[in-house]
Amino acid sequence: MALPDPSNDTSSGLDPDADQRRVLAQAALALLERAHRRRDHEPIVAPTPPALIETMLRPPGETPAALPELFERLQTAASSGWNNAHAGDLAFIPSGGLYSGAIAALLASGLHAFTGSADEVPALVALEESVLRWLARLFGLPEGAEGLLLSGGSAANQTAIVCARERRYDPLRSRVYLSQHAHHSLRKALHLSGIAPGCIRSVPTDADWRVDTQALKTQIEADVADGALPWLIVGVAGSTDCGAVDNLEALAALAAQHQAWFHVDAAYGGLFMLTERGRRRLHGIERADSITVDPHKGLMLPYGVGALLVRERGALAGAHRGSAPYLRDVPQVPGLPHYFERGPELTRPFRGLLVWLPLQLHGVAAFRAALDRALDLAADAAERLRVLPGIELLQTPPLSITVFRARAGDAATEALRAALNASGRLHVSSTVLGGATWLRLAFLNPRSGPAEVDAVLRIVANAT
Ligand SMILES: Cc1ncc(COP(=O)(O)O)c(C=O)c1O
């Protein structure tokens, strides 16, 4: 395809006409189609030759690249490395990369609507609000709770801490309490928010890898006796290592007793609230002051959409004060927020569409069924691994992550991981719990099914 030639065009040459748009869109969709077919039919990992890295590091040229060669290069790069949307991707926290989400992302950028303020396209801000209100209701937050879509769980955790800092925060006396196994983004966010390391209490976990509530109580009492202020208690609803869910009811009660802010990191586990089992396991989350939840995990959407929900209306705006004379013409819109007043971003992608379109296209029940299936797969894998003599199971999976190791020790566990990943159809990652190496099977990709569990079991049984 020849892109617009600036020499015979009064425009900059950057704006293709209708025919050129069609050619470009068709080439892009064809590339996407090849990538999606590869998901199902090719090995989960492909080599990345050093020459490919060299090619991809090349700077752009002064003149246009030819479309076929350009897309060929992109296709080659995208076909290398790990295929994260493959059915066998059970590593870290998988993200399904739903096709409907990819189309939503294309539309979100293609429509080029500014949703940082409510006045430019109020109907699209209303669409994004509908997603946030749906999420707030799902978690049982009261009418009037508010939210913000951000780039992911790390940004949502950071924004929650910034909000909490507006309430009863004293840089010297405030203390924050979080599980040893809380996600590292929380410690990073505390650091970015200027919270001194001496104010951070890492609380040990109990036999089920949940925060030890008795140890937490004892620590808080010791701090209070010392003149410190319990300021922020963080609960984890689905730890990244093993899916542990803290006793949220007990944490909420402690937070209420000490007037501390109660934040729950449900980035991975939160969307299980759509299921009956998830609602039971996350009981108490409805008492949180703020909740992080990631649609790019639990709703299997393409990367780039996390959410923060906040109980108290106005808390987000209170933490993100700021004004400028050039913003004086931005009018208020009754019933709709200016998102730039609720968070760190002014200009931002139209993330609401990434959540809204897939929910509308598939219906909520399809997501509930996929999440229920992930819980079933983790439970089934656990029961089958439990009976293998050479295998130790960490615990019955609290959510959709099954954790196990070779009884023979760390080296044998590592060898098992290597064997699983060498199969060409699985990607499994490890962690360290209690000083030992464990393997994790994280089920969250809607393409993963019983065939993947069978493949894991076959390899593990052969190797132990
Ligand atoms: C529990 C938890 N919190 C926070 C995060 C960070 O989320 P993100 O990678 O979207 O920034 C993760 C990521 O896996 C997570 O599992």
The ligand as an ORCA input file, in Angstrom:
! r2SCAN-3c Opt
* xyz 0 1
  C      -2.513     -9.097     43.499
  C      -1.931     -8.189     42.465
  N      -1.893     -6.872     42.697
  C      -1.381     -5.998     41.811
  C      -0.854     -6.440     40.617
  C      -0.272     -5.448     39.634
  O      -1.117     -5.348     38.538
  P      -0.591     -4.771     37.115
  O       0.388     -5.761     36.600
  O      -1.850     -4.673     36.328
  O       0.018     -3.439     37.357
  C      -0.863     -7.816     40.328
  C      -0.293     -8.320     39.069
  O      -0.197     -9.494     38.837
  C      -1.421     -8.705     41.271
  O      -1.464    -10.023     41.051
*
